[in-house]
């Protein structure tokens, strides 16, 4: 299994902090934000990662991360997303890197307390399809929200005004190679973006999406409030079994 970290975008919700840097380079406690996503993949047994970035500060990732040897990676690759075409558009750029293998995709502003090794192993045994990770939250309307029918995810609604469950789809996804076929069929949403929710719904329609509940706390860090929360959580409890000392 290979890994993809999506770290593009302009970070407008974090202005003025992102006037001079990419949001994924901002600090979360004592590490740059991007360290936590890479460690999530390493903890899941991934040793080859592609980082998708964009904006005016893309070169700073290379200066910070180099070839990834600090994390014990075999390969750390980079590619550049022009503009803001959405999460699925960014993932599309990693197709040649994945070369038909299964992938774990992590959004660059998602921070977790534990690790996803168990889910990664389950997906390896699943062999095909997709797996998403859910977490109960107090504000599901900010996220993709699963509609559950028994133990099955019937569909995912993107940022619904009236959420039909208390769960959010976290920014950690497992996909087989068919994900790129689904992306090629997508039409831009009302936001003008290719939505990852549409990809997940395509897997649901195909009957090949599974899900797990994520253990420990989870937060994004894409707003001032959630960035502050992420710093508090990491400083109080640690995250991701991160040890680069």
Buried (B, 14 or more C-beta within 10 A) or exposed (E): BBBBBBBBBBBEBBEEEBEEBBBBBBEBBEBBBBBBBBBBBBBBBBBBBBBBBBBEBBEBBEEEBEEBEEBEBEEBBBBBBEEBBBBBBBBBBBBEBBEEEBBBBBBBBBBBBBBBBEBBEBBEEBEEBBBBBBBEBEEBEBBBBBBBEEEEBEBBBBEBEEBBBBBBBBBBBBBBBBBBEBBEEBEBBEEEBBBBBBBBBBBBEEEBBBBBEBBEBBBBBBBEEBBEBBBEBBEEEEBBEBEEE
